[in-house]
């Protein structure tokens, strides 16, 4: 830890922001300062990019991409399809079934990262047959309540294989959607 701080710190009087930790301007910022010796670092102070996986979602081959990355409490979920774990078979015969399978994968990944479906703030949905958009919306409504995430629906000419009709990527702010659900539950209890 001391080596890390010595690399990024400035000697003498400074007003330095290190991972959200403000060092007072009137304190010496070196390994002998009382401020430094009294500070006990916590993991939350070191915000790293972390990959999360779920046994319910097959990971891609090494060196291709990550299905779920979290940085500073924001989860980024790669575009997922209804491709089966065998890597070949596409599950779901239409947009409704494929969308449900994809959101089940999103749910597994976001829960592995410590979040909930209510934490999603943005979805981008790619479809090859825009005329079937109501099937996508129907499946989506089975996974979200209250404030739905911001969403873009984009028609593309094709996805990885001709029998893939839907691909969905998402962004979630871990822990941010839960407060609204708690308020709604408490209000419901008060009314009933």
FIZA-287931 format. One record per atom (N, C-alpha, C): residue number from 1; residue in one letter; x, y, z. Coordinates in nm, 3 decimals, m for minus. Each point is the difference from the previous one (the first is absolute). Example, Ala and Ser with C-alpha at 12.3 -4.5 7.8 and 13.67 -1.06 7.14 Angstrom:
(pt 1 A (1.319 m0.569 0.780));
(pt 1 A (m0.089 0.119 0.000));
(pt 1 A (0.090 0.120 0.000));
(pt 2 S (m0.035 0.105 m0.072));
(pt 2 S (0.082 0.119 0.006));
(pt 2 S (m0.077 0.109 0.073));
This chain:
(pt 1 X (0.083 m0.119 0.000));
(pt 1 X (m0.083 0.119 0.000));
(pt 1 X (0.087 0.125 0.000));
(pt 2 X (0.105 0.002 0.082));
(pt 2 X (0.087 0.117 0.008));
(pt 2 X (0.068 0.026 m0.135));
(pt 3 X (0.042 m0.108 m0.067));
(pt 3 X (0.063 0.017 m0.130));
(pt 3 X (m0.098 0.060 m0.100));
(pt 4 X (m0.126 m0.045 0.005));
(pt 4 X (m0.102 0.054 m0.090));
(pt 4 X (m0.018 0.149 0.024));
(pt 5 X (m0.012 0.039 0.127));
(pt 5 X (m0.019 0.142 0.030));
(pt 5 X (0.121 0.083 m0.039));
(pt 6 X (0.120 m0.054 0.022));
(pt 6 X (0.118 0.079 m0.033));
(pt 6 X (0.010 0.024 m0.151));
(pt 7 X (m0.050 m0.089 m0.079));
(pt 7 X (0.004 0.018 m0.145));
(pt 7 X (m0.093 0.112 m0.044));
(pt 8 X (m0.120 0.005 0.061));
(pt 8 X (m0.099 0.097 m0.047));
(pt 8 X (m0.007 0.126 0.084));
(pt 9 X (0.072 0.005 0.112));
(pt 9 X (m0.012 0.116 0.087));
(pt 9 X (0.101 0.108 m0.034));
(pt 10 X (m0.025 0.116 0.056));
(pt 10 X (0.091 0.113 m0.016));
(pt 10 X (0.056 0.033 0.138));
(pt 11 X (0.129 0.027 0.008));
(pt 11 X (0.062 0.034 0.129));
(pt 11 X (m0.041 0.141 0.040));
(pt 12 X (0.000 0.025 0.130));
(pt 12 X (m0.028 0.134 0.050));
(pt 12 X (m0.148 0.028 0.014));
(pt 13 X (m0.032 0.128 0.010));
(pt 13 X (m0.139 0.040 0.019));
(pt 13 X (m0.075 m0.013 m0.132));
(pt 14 X (m0.113 m0.069 0.006));
(pt 14 X (m0.074 m0.024 m0.124));
(pt 14 X (m0.148 m0.019 0.030));
(pt 15 X (m0.078 0.022 m0.098));
(pt 15 X (m0.142 m0.030 0.009));
(pt 15 X (m0.025 m0.103 m0.110));
(pt 16 X (0.006 m0.126 0.035));
(pt 16 X (0.002 m0.108 m0.098));
(pt 16 X (m0.123 m0.089 0.015));
(pt 17 X (m0.060 m0.036 m0.109));
(pt 17 X (m0.115 m0.088 0.002));
(pt 17 X (0.043 m0.136 m0.052));
(pt 18 X (m0.008 m0.102 0.085));
(pt 18 X (0.042 m0.134 m0.037));
(pt 18 X (m0.116 m0.094 0.024));
(pt 19 X (m0.063 m0.046 m0.108));
(pt 19 X (m0.114 m0.091 0.010));
(pt 19 X (m0.107 0.051 0.096));
(pt 20 X (m0.029 0.128 m0.006));
(pt 20 X (m0.104 0.056 0.084));
(pt 20 X (0.047 0.034 0.141));
(pt 21 X (0.126 m0.016 0.029));
(pt 21 X (0.055 0.025 0.133));
(pt 21 X (0.072 0.134 m0.002));
(pt 22 X (m0.053 0.099 0.069));
(pt 22 X (0.060 0.133 m0.003));
(pt 22 X (0.103 0.014 0.110));
(pt 23 X (0.119 0.033 m0.038));
(pt 23 X (0.109 0.020 0.095));
(pt 23 X (m0.001 0.147 0.040));
(pt 24 X (m0.007 0.029 0.129));
(pt 24 X (m0.003 0.140 0.043));
(pt 24 X (0.121 0.078 m0.049));
(pt 25 X (m0.023 0.127 m0.034));
(pt 25 X (0.106 0.082 m0.058));
(pt 25 X (0.110 0.031 0.100));
(pt 26 X (m0.032 m0.003 0.129));
(pt 26 X (0.101 0.035 0.099));
(pt 26 X (0.075 m0.122 0.054));
(pt 27 X (m0.016 m0.113 m0.064));
(pt 27 X (0.068 m0.122 0.045));
(pt 27 X (0.110 m0.039 m0.097));
(pt 28 X (0.108 m0.052 0.055));
(pt 28 X (0.104 m0.056 m0.083));
(pt 28 X (m0.052 m0.134 m0.052));
(pt 29 X (0.016 m0.025 m0.127));
(pt 29 X (m0.049 m0.124 m0.060));
(pt 29 X (0.119 m0.088 m0.032));
(pt 30 X (0.053 m0.065 0.102));
(pt 30 X (0.109 m0.095 m0.019));
(pt 30 X (m0.014 m0.113 0.101));
(pt 31 X (0.086 m0.098 m0.009));
(pt 31 X (m0.015 m0.120 0.081));
(pt 31 X (0.020 0.025 0.150));
(pt 32 X (0.054 0.116 0.039));
(pt 32 X (0.021 0.028 0.142));
(pt 32 X (m0.108 0.089 0.059));
(pt 33 X (m0.091 0.052 m0.080));
(pt 33 X (m0.100 0.091 0.052));
(pt 33 X (m0.100 m0.074 0.089));
(pt 34 X (m0.049 0.069 0.103));
(pt 34 X (m0.097 m0.062 0.090));
(pt 34 X (m0.129 m0.032 m0.076));
(pt 35 X (m0.035 0.086 m0.096));
(pt 35 X (m0.121 m0.027 m0.079));
(pt 35 X (0.013 m0.133 m0.071));
(pt 36 X (0.117 m0.023 m0.063));
(pt 36 X (0.021 m0.124 m0.074));
(pt 36 X (m0.004 m0.120 0.093));
(pt 37 X (0.066 0.009 0.114));
(pt 37 X (0.008 m0.113 0.093));
(pt 37 X (m0.133 m0.031 0.065));
(pt 38 X (m0.089 0.096 0.009));
(pt 38 X (m0.131 m0.022 0.060));
(pt 38 X (m0.105 m0.045 m0.100));
(pt 39 X (0.034 0.001 m0.128));
(pt 39 X (m0.097 m0.039 m0.102));
(pt 39 X (0.010 m0.150 m0.026));
(pt 40 X (m0.111 m0.066 0.009));
(pt 40 X (m0.006 m0.143 m0.029));
(pt 40 X (m0.077 m0.018 m0.131));
(pt 41 X (0.067 m0.042 m0.107));
(pt 41 X (m0.069 m0.010 m0.129));
(pt 41 X (m0.107 m0.109 0.000));
(pt 42 X (m0.104 0.023 m0.076));
(pt 42 X (m0.107 m0.097 m0.016));
(pt 42 X (m0.012 m0.029 m0.149));
(pt 43 X (m0.048 m0.119 m0.034));
(pt 43 X (m0.009 m0.038 m0.141));
(pt 43 X (m0.084 0.097 m0.080));
(pt 44 X (m0.102 0.057 0.063));
(pt 44 X (m0.087 0.092 m0.075));
(pt 44 X (0.075 0.124 m0.048));
(pt 45 X (0.115 0.030 0.064));
(pt 45 X (0.079 0.115 m0.042));
(pt 45 X (0.074 m0.026 m0.132));
(pt 46 X (0.016 m0.126 m0.035));
(pt 46 X (0.070 m0.036 m0.122));
(pt 46 X (m0.101 m0.053 m0.100));
(pt 47 X (m0.050 0.085 m0.084));
(pt 47 X (m0.106 m0.037 m0.094));
(pt 47 X (0.061 m0.055 m0.127));
(pt 48 X (m0.009 m0.130 m0.014));
(pt 48 X (0.061 m0.067 m0.114));
(pt 48 X (m0.107 m0.052 m0.096));
(pt 49 X (0.042 m0.031 m0.117));
(pt 49 X (m0.088 m0.067 m0.095));
(pt 49 X (m0.001 m0.147 0.038));
(pt 50 X (m0.121 m0.052 0.023));
(pt 50 X (m0.014 m0.138 0.044));
(pt 50 X (m0.094 m0.075 m0.093));
(pt 51 X (0.041 m0.119 m0.038));
(pt 51 X (m0.082 m0.085 m0.086));
(pt 51 X (m0.084 m0.092 0.088));
(pt 52 X (m0.130 m0.010 m0.031));
(pt 52 X (m0.090 m0.090 0.072));
(pt 52 X (m0.053 m0.104 m0.097));
(pt 53 X (m0.013 m0.122 0.049));
(pt 53 X (m0.052 m0.110 m0.080));
(pt 53 X (m0.111 m0.070 0.076));
(pt 54 X (m0.075 m0.079 m0.071));
(pt 54 X (m0.107 m0.080 0.059));
(pt 54 X (0.004 m0.137 m0.066));
(pt 55 X (m0.023 m0.106 0.077));
(pt 55 X (m0.005 m0.133 m0.061));
(pt 55 X (m0.118 m0.014 m0.097));
(pt 56 X (m0.093 0.094 0.006));
(pt 56 X (m0.118 m0.004 m0.088));
(pt 56 X (0.026 0.064 m0.136));
(pt 57 X (0.118 0.063 m0.015));
(pt 57 X (0.032 0.069 m0.126));
(pt 57 X (0.139 m0.044 m0.046));
(pt 58 X (0.005 m0.061 m0.116));
(pt 58 X (0.129 m0.047 m0.054));
(pt 58 X (0.087 0.120 m0.033));
(pt 59 X (0.123 m0.005 0.045));
(pt 59 X (0.096 0.107 m0.029));
(pt 59 X (0.059 m0.022 m0.140));
(pt 60 X (0.038 0.107 m0.067));
(pt 60 X (0.064 m0.014 m0.131));
(pt 60 X (0.140 m0.060 0.014));
(pt 61 X (0.056 m0.041 m0.110));
(pt 61 X (0.136 m0.052 0.000));
(pt 61 X (0.095 0.109 0.051));
(pt 62 X (0.113 m0.038 0.057));
(pt 62 X (0.096 0.100 0.050));
(pt 62 X (0.041 0.101 m0.108));
(pt 63 X (0.027 0.121 0.044));
(pt 63 X (0.051 0.110 m0.083));
(pt 63 X (m0.100 0.051 m0.103));
(pt 64 X (m0.131 m0.025 0.022));
(pt 64 X (m0.101 0.055 m0.091));
(pt 64 X (m0.071 0.118 0.065));
(pt 65 X (m0.075 m0.022 0.107));
(pt 65 X (m0.068 0.105 0.074));
(pt 65 X (m0.043 m0.055 0.134));
(pt 66 X (m0.056 0.084 0.085));
(pt 66 X (m0.058 m0.040 0.128));
(pt 66 X (m0.150 0.022 m0.009));
(pt 67 X (m0.076 m0.090 0.058));
(pt 67 X (m0.146 0.018 0.000));
(pt 67 X (m0.044 0.108 0.098));
(pt 68 X (0.070 0.012 0.114));
(pt 68 X (m0.039 0.099 0.101));
(pt 68 X (0.123 0.057 0.067));
(pt 69 X (0.015 0.130 m0.011));
(pt 69 X (0.109 0.075 0.062));
(pt 69 X (m0.063 0.106 0.090));
(pt 70 X (0.056 0.018 0.120));
(pt 70 X (m0.048 0.104 0.091));
(pt 70 X (0.117 0.090 0.036));
(pt 71 X (m0.026 0.130 m0.009));
(pt 71 X (0.098 0.102 0.039));
(pt 71 X (m0.074 0.113 0.070));
(pt 72 X (0.047 0.037 0.118));
(pt 72 X (m0.061 0.109 0.078));
(pt 72 X (m0.151 m0.021 0.018));
(pt 73 X (m0.041 m0.124 0.020));
(pt 73 X (m0.140 m0.029 0.027));
(pt 73 X (m0.089 m0.004 m0.123));
(pt 74 X (0.058 0.012 m0.118));
(pt 74 X (m0.077 m0.004 m0.124));
(pt 74 X (0.032 m0.129 m0.072));
(pt 75 X (m0.103 m0.079 m0.030));
(pt 75 X (0.017 m0.127 m0.071));
(pt 75 X (m0.026 0.022 m0.148));
(pt 76 X (0.089 m0.056 m0.081));
(pt 76 X (m0.014 0.004 m0.144));
(pt 76 X (m0.018 m0.144 m0.047));
(pt 77 X (m0.114 m0.029 m0.061));
(pt 77 X (m0.026 m0.135 m0.046));
(pt 77 X (0.005 m0.002 m0.152));
(pt 78 X (0.082 m0.091 m0.051));
(pt 78 X (0.022 m0.011 m0.144));
(pt 78 X (m0.129 m0.040 m0.070));
(pt 79 X (m0.004 0.021 m0.130));
(pt 79 X (m0.114 m0.046 m0.079));
(pt 79 X (m0.011 m0.151 0.010));
(pt 80 X (m0.112 m0.047 0.054));
(pt 80 X (m0.023 m0.143 0.017));
(pt 80 X (m0.110 m0.045 m0.093));
(pt 81 X (0.010 m0.126 m0.041));
(pt 81 X (m0.103 m0.062 m0.084));
(pt 81 X (m0.053 m0.123 0.074));
(pt 82 X (m0.089 m0.072 m0.064));
(pt 82 X (m0.055 m0.121 0.062));
(pt 82 X (0.079 m0.124 m0.040));
(pt 83 X (0.124 0.019 m0.041));
(pt 83 X (0.086 m0.114 m0.037));
(pt 83 X (0.014 m0.093 0.121));
(pt 84 X (m0.017 m0.128 m0.025));
(pt 84 X (0.009 m0.103 0.102));
(pt 84 X (0.144 m0.017 0.045));
(pt 85 X (0.020 m0.067 0.114));
(pt 85 X (0.135 m0.024 0.053));
(pt 85 X (0.087 m0.083 m0.093));
(pt 86 X (m0.062 m0.073 m0.093));
(pt 86 X (0.081 m0.079 m0.094));
(pt 86 X (0.071 0.089 m0.103));
(pt 87 X (m0.036 0.128 m0.002));
(pt 87 X (0.065 0.094 m0.090));
(pt 87 X (m0.053 0.000 m0.142));
(pt 88 X (m0.097 m0.087 m0.028));
(pt 88 X (m0.052 m0.013 m0.136));
(pt 88 X (m0.152 0.023 m0.004));
(pt 89 X (m0.072 m0.074 0.082));
(pt 89 X (m0.145 0.004 0.000));
(pt 89 X (m0.053 0.135 0.047));
(pt 90 X (m0.101 0.052 m0.070));
(pt 90 X (m0.067 0.123 0.041));
(pt 90 X (m0.134 m0.041 0.061));
(pt 91 X (m0.017 0.031 0.129));
(pt 91 X (m0.124 m0.034 0.069));
(pt 91 X (m0.103 0.109 m0.025));
(pt 92 X (m0.126 m0.039 m0.011));
(pt 92 X (m0.110 0.094 m0.023));
(pt 92 X (m0.034 0.011 m0.145));
(pt 93 X (m0.126 m0.025 m0.031));
(pt 93 X (m0.043 m0.002 m0.141));
(pt 93 X (m0.040 0.138 m0.053));
(pt 94 X (m0.021 0.096 0.090));
(pt 94 X (m0.041 0.134 m0.044));
(pt 94 X (0.058 0.107 0.092));
(pt 95 X (m0.033 0.125 m0.026));
(pt 95 X (0.054 0.112 0.077));
(pt 95 X (m0.039 m0.006 0.147));
(pt 96 X (m0.123 m0.041 0.029));
(pt 96 X (m0.045 m0.009 0.139));
(pt 96 X (0.085 m0.100 0.078));
(pt 97 X (0.015 m0.120 m0.051));
(pt 97 X (0.075 m0.103 0.069));
(pt 97 X (0.148 0.037 0.011));
(pt 98 X (0.058 0.052 m0.106));
(pt 98 X (0.141 0.038 0.004));
(pt 98 X (0.024 0.113 0.100));
(pt 99 X (m0.089 0.098 0.003));
(pt 99 X (0.014 0.112 0.093));
(pt 99 X (m0.007 m0.048 0.145));
(pt 100 X (m0.092 m0.091 0.030));
(pt 100 X (m0.009 m0.055 0.136));
(pt 100 X (0.129 m0.070 0.040));
(pt 101 X (0.055 m0.079 m0.089));
(pt 101 X (0.125 m0.071 0.028));
(pt 101 X (0.113 0.099 0.026));
(pt 102 X (0.006 0.104 m0.083));
(pt 102 X (0.105 0.101 0.015));
(pt 102 X (m0.013 0.073 0.134));
(pt 103 X (m0.122 0.039 0.038));
(pt 103 X (m0.017 0.069 0.127));
(pt 103 X (0.027 m0.092 0.119));
(pt 104 X (m0.021 m0.129 m0.014));
(pt 104 X (0.039 m0.094 0.106));
(pt 104 X (0.151 0.002 0.017));
(pt 105 X (0.072 0.010 m0.111));
(pt 105 X (0.146 0.011 0.007));
(pt 105 X (0.042 0.132 0.065));
(pt 106 X (m0.065 0.110 m0.039));
(pt 106 X (0.029 0.130 0.061));
(pt 106 X (m0.023 m0.007 0.151));
(pt 107 X (m0.109 m0.062 0.040));
(pt 107 X (m0.034 m0.011 0.142));
(pt 107 X (0.108 m0.079 0.074));
(pt 108 X (0.044 m0.110 m0.057));
(pt 108 X (0.104 m0.082 0.064));
(pt 108 X (0.130 0.080 0.015));
(pt 109 X (0.038 0.074 m0.101));
(pt 109 X (0.124 0.077 0.006));
(pt 109 X (m0.009 0.117 0.097));
(pt 110 X (m0.111 0.073 m0.002));
(pt 110 X (m0.011 0.117 0.088));
(pt 110 X (m0.008 m0.045 0.145));
(pt 111 X (m0.065 m0.113 0.026));
(pt 111 X (m0.004 m0.052 0.136));
(pt 111 X (0.138 m0.050 0.045));
(pt 112 X (0.077 m0.058 m0.092));
(pt 112 X (0.137 m0.041 0.033));
(pt 112 X (0.084 0.121 0.039));
(pt 113 X (m0.031 0.115 m0.059));
(pt 113 X (0.073 0.124 0.030));
(pt 113 X (m0.055 0.073 0.123));
(pt 114 X (m0.103 m0.057 0.063));
(pt 114 X (m0.056 0.061 0.120));
(pt 114 X (m0.117 0.093 m0.026));
(pt 115 X (m0.055 m0.002 m0.120));
(pt 115 X (m0.110 0.090 m0.033));
(pt 115 X (m0.131 m0.072 m0.023));
(pt 116 X (m0.096 0.075 m0.046));
(pt 116 X (m0.134 m0.049 m0.031));
(pt 116 X (m0.041 0.055 m0.136));
(pt 117 X (m0.102 m0.059 m0.057));
(pt 117 X (m0.051 0.049 m0.129));
(pt 117 X (m0.044 0.147 0.010));
(pt 118 X (m0.046 0.042 0.116));
(pt 118 X (m0.043 0.139 0.019));
(pt 118 X (0.115 0.100 m0.012));
(pt 119 X (0.124 m0.050 0.004));
(pt 119 X (0.117 0.088 m0.010));
(pt 119 X (0.033 0.039 m0.144));
(pt 120 X (m0.061 m0.067 m0.098));
(pt 120 X (0.029 0.034 m0.140));
(pt 120 X (m0.049 0.140 m0.032));
(pt 121 X (0.086 0.078 m0.064));
(pt 121 X (m0.036 0.136 m0.039));
(pt 121 X (m0.008 0.018 m0.151));
(pt 122 X (0.066 m0.090 m0.077));
(pt 122 X (0.003 0.015 m0.145));
(pt 122 X (0.010 m0.137 m0.066));
(pt 123 X (m0.084 m0.021 m0.098));
(pt 123 X (0.003 m0.121 m0.082));
(pt 123 X (0.010 0.040 m0.146));
(pt 124 X (0.076 m0.076 m0.076));
(pt 124 X (m0.002 0.013 m0.145));
(pt 124 X (m0.039 m0.137 m0.054));
(pt 125 X (m0.109 m0.002 m0.074));
(pt 125 X (m0.054 m0.125 m0.053));
(pt 125 X (0.012 0.003 m0.152));
(pt 126 X (0.069 m0.098 m0.053));
(pt 126 X (0.017 m0.014 m0.145));
(pt 126 X (m0.093 m0.111 m0.047));
(pt 127 X (m0.078 0.029 m0.104));
(pt 127 X (m0.092 m0.099 m0.056));
(pt 127 X (0.018 m0.006 m0.151));
(pt 128 X (m0.032 m0.115 m0.056));
(pt 128 X (0.009 m0.013 m0.146));
(pt 128 X (m0.136 0.015 m0.066));
(pt 129 X (m0.106 m0.007 0.081));
(pt 129 X (m0.136 0.013 m0.055));
(pt 129 X (m0.079 0.098 0.088));
(pt 130 X (0.012 0.127 m0.031));
(pt 130 X (m0.060 0.107 0.081));
(pt 130 X (m0.152 m0.014 0.011));
(pt 131 X (m0.062 m0.063 m0.097));
(pt 131 X (m0.145 m0.016 0.003));
(pt 131 X (m0.046 m0.088 0.117));
(pt 132 X (0.092 m0.073 0.062));
(pt 132 X (m0.033 m0.084 0.115));
(pt 132 X (0.039 0.065 0.133));
(pt 133 X (0.009 0.131 0.002));
(pt 133 X (0.044 0.070 0.121));
(pt 133 X (m0.091 m0.022 0.120));
(pt 134 X (m0.128 m0.023 m0.022));
(pt 134 X (m0.092 m0.021 0.113));
(pt 134 X (0.035 m0.127 0.077));
(pt 135 X (0.057 m0.099 m0.068));
(pt 135 X (0.045 m0.121 0.070));
(pt 135 X (0.116 0.031 0.094));
(pt 136 X (0.089 0.089 m0.043));
(pt 136 X (0.113 0.042 0.085));
(pt 136 X (m0.053 0.074 0.121));
(pt 137 X (m0.094 0.094 m0.022));
(pt 137 X (m0.054 0.080 0.111));
(pt 137 X (m0.074 m0.089 0.099));
(pt 138 X (m0.071 m0.100 m0.050));
(pt 138 X (m0.074 m0.091 0.088));
(pt 138 X (0.097 m0.075 0.091));
(pt 139 X (0.106 m0.053 m0.057));
(pt 139 X (0.099 m0.073 0.081));
(pt 139 X (0.069 0.095 0.098));
(pt 140 X (0.034 0.120 m0.044));
(pt 140 X (0.067 0.098 0.087));
(pt 140 X (m0.087 0.033 0.121));
(pt 141 X (m0.131 0.011 m0.021));
(pt 141 X (m0.091 0.036 0.110));
(pt 141 X (m0.005 m0.107 0.108));
(pt 142 X (0.046 m0.120 m0.029));
(pt 142 X (0.003 m0.108 0.099));
(pt 142 X (0.122 0.011 0.092));
(pt 143 X (0.094 0.087 m0.033));
(pt 143 X (0.122 0.012 0.079));
(pt 143 X (0.016 0.135 0.069));
(pt 144 X (m0.078 0.100 m0.040));
(pt 144 X (0.013 0.134 0.057));
(pt 144 X (m0.134 0.049 0.051));
(pt 145 X (0.006 0.077 0.109));
(pt 145 X (m0.117 0.064 0.059));
(pt 145 X (0.036 0.146 0.030));
(pt 146 X (m0.102 0.082 0.022));
(pt 146 X (0.027 0.139 0.036));
(pt 146 X (0.063 0.076 m0.115));
(pt 147 X (0.109 0.069 0.030));
(pt 147 X (0.071 0.076 m0.103));
(pt 147 X (0.082 m0.096 m0.085));
(pt 148 X (m0.041 m0.015 m0.125));
(pt 148 X (0.076 m0.086 m0.092));
(pt 148 X (0.128 0.071 m0.038));
(pt 149 X (0.105 m0.077 m0.033));
(pt 149 X (0.124 0.065 m0.044));
(pt 149 X (m0.020 0.077 m0.131));
(pt 150 X (0.083 0.101 m0.021));
(pt 150 X (0.003 0.064 m0.131));
(pt 150 X (0.035 m0.109 m0.101));
(pt 151 X (m0.056 0.009 m0.120));
(pt 151 X (0.017 m0.111 m0.093));
(pt 151 X (0.003 0.049 m0.144));
(pt 152 X (0.089 m0.060 m0.076));
(pt 152 X (0.003 0.023 m0.145));
(pt 152 X (m0.030 m0.132 m0.067));
(pt 153 X (m0.089 0.001 m0.097));
(pt 153 X (m0.030 m0.118 m0.080));
(pt 153 X (0.053 0.029 m0.140));
(pt 154 X (0.094 m0.082 m0.045));
(pt 154 X (0.069 0.026 m0.126));
(pt 154 X (m0.018 m0.120 m0.092));
(pt 155 X (m0.051 0.025 m0.120));
(pt 155 X (m0.008 m0.108 m0.098));
(pt 155 X (0.132 m0.009 m0.074));
(pt 156 X (0.052 m0.122 m0.010));
(pt 156 X (0.124 m0.025 m0.075));
(pt 156 X (m0.030 m0.101 m0.110));
(pt 157 X (0.082 m0.003 m0.101));
(pt 157 X (m0.025 m0.091 m0.113));
(pt 157 X (0.022 m0.145 0.039));
(pt 158 X (0.096 m0.027 0.088));
(pt 158 X (0.019 m0.136 0.050));
(pt 158 X (0.086 0.003 0.124));
(pt 159 X (m0.012 m0.109 0.077));
(pt 159 X (0.084 m0.021 0.117));
(pt 159 X (0.093 m0.117 m0.031));
(pt 160 X (0.060 m0.061 0.101));
(pt 160 X (0.105 m0.101 m0.023));
(pt 160 X (m0.043 m0.116 m0.089));
(pt 161 X (m0.124 m0.046 0.016));
(pt 161 X (m0.053 m0.107 m0.086));
(pt 161 X (m0.143 0.037 m0.038));
(pt 162 X (m0.052 m0.055 m0.109));
(pt 162 X (m0.134 0.038 m0.046));
(pt 162 X (m0.114 m0.031 0.099));
(pt 163 X (0.020 m0.098 0.088));
(pt 163 X (m0.106 m0.034 0.094));
(pt 163 X (0.009 0.076 0.133));
(pt 164 X (0.093 0.096 0.010));
(pt 164 X (0.003 0.091 0.114));
(pt 164 X (m0.079 0.125 m0.041));
(pt 165 X (m0.108 0.025 0.071));
(pt 165 X (m0.086 0.115 m0.031));
(pt 165 X (0.021 0.118 0.095));
(pt 166 X (0.061 m0.026 0.118));
(pt 166 X (0.012 0.103 0.104));
(pt 166 X (0.138 m0.008 0.065));
(pt 167 X (0.058 0.116 0.027));
(pt 167 X (0.121 0.011 0.081));
(pt 167 X (m0.019 0.121 0.091));
(pt 168 X (0.035 m0.015 0.128));
(pt 168 X (m0.024 0.108 0.096));
(pt 168 X (0.125 0.026 0.083));
(pt 169 X (0.037 0.128 0.010));
(pt 169 X (0.107 0.042 0.091));
(pt 169 X (m0.058 0.097 0.101));
(pt 170 X (0.066 0.010 0.116));
(pt 170 X (m0.057 0.086 0.104));
(pt 170 X (0.103 0.064 0.090));
(pt 171 X (m0.044 0.107 0.066));
(pt 171 X (0.079 0.070 0.100));
(pt 171 X (m0.085 0.010 0.126));
(pt 172 X (0.060 m0.032 0.114));
(pt 172 X (m0.073 0.005 0.128));
(pt 172 X (0.086 0.070 0.104));
(pt 173 X (m0.065 0.075 0.088));
(pt 173 X (0.067 0.066 0.112));
(pt 173 X (m0.035 m0.083 0.124));
(pt 174 X (0.097 m0.082 0.043));
(pt 174 X (m0.023 m0.097 0.106));
(pt 174 X (m0.051 0.068 0.127));
(pt 175 X (m0.114 m0.051 0.050));
(pt 175 X (m0.057 0.049 0.125));
(pt 175 X (m0.086 0.123 m0.013));
(pt 176 X (m0.007 0.061 m0.116));
(pt 176 X (m0.075 0.125 m0.014));
(pt 176 X (m0.148 m0.020 m0.025));
(pt 177 X (m0.039 m0.114 m0.054));
(pt 177 X (m0.141 m0.025 m0.027));
(pt 177 X (m0.076 m0.052 0.120));
(pt 178 X (0.072 m0.054 0.096));
(pt 178 X (m0.066 m0.063 0.114));
(pt 178 X (m0.074 0.098 0.089));
(pt 179 X (0.049 0.120 0.014));
(pt 179 X (m0.064 0.095 0.092));
(pt 179 X (m0.144 0.027 m0.040));
(pt 180 X (m0.027 0.009 m0.128));
(pt 180 X (m0.136 0.027 m0.047));
(pt 180 X (m0.091 m0.117 0.033));
(pt 181 X (0.049 m0.121 m0.021));
(pt 181 X (m0.079 m0.118 0.032));
(pt 181 X (m0.032 m0.008 0.149));
(pt 182 X (0.097 0.037 0.085));
(pt 182 X (m0.022 m0.001 0.144));
(pt 182 X (m0.107 0.101 0.039));
(pt 183 X (0.005 0.118 m0.060));
(pt 183 X (m0.101 0.103 0.029));
(pt 183 X (m0.138 m0.050 m0.041));
(pt 184 X (m0.009 m0.058 m0.119));
(pt 184 X (m0.130 m0.052 m0.046));
(pt 184 X (m0.053 m0.109 0.092));
(pt 185 X (0.088 m0.091 0.043));
(pt 185 X (m0.044 m0.106 0.093));
(pt 185 X (m0.049 0.058 0.129));
(pt 186 X (0.073 0.099 0.056));
(pt 186 X (m0.041 0.062 0.126));
(pt 186 X (m0.131 0.076 m0.016));
(pt 187 X (m0.018 0.070 m0.110));
(pt 187 X (m0.126 0.070 m0.023));
(pt 187 X (m0.116 m0.098 m0.013));
(pt 188 X (0.024 m0.109 m0.068));
(pt 188 X (m0.105 m0.102 m0.017));
(pt 188 X (m0.039 m0.057 0.136));
(pt 189 X (0.098 m0.025 0.088));
(pt 189 X (m0.030 m0.052 0.133));
(pt 189 X (m0.081 0.100 0.081));
(pt 190 X (0.031 0.129 m0.014));
(pt 190 X (m0.072 0.103 0.074));
(pt 190 X (m0.144 0.012 m0.047));
(pt 191 X (m0.022 m0.017 m0.129));
(pt 191 X (m0.134 0.014 m0.056));
(pt 191 X (m0.087 m0.120 0.033));
(pt 192 X (0.060 m0.117 m0.002));
(pt 192 X (m0.078 m0.124 0.020));
(pt 192 X (m0.028 m0.026 0.144));
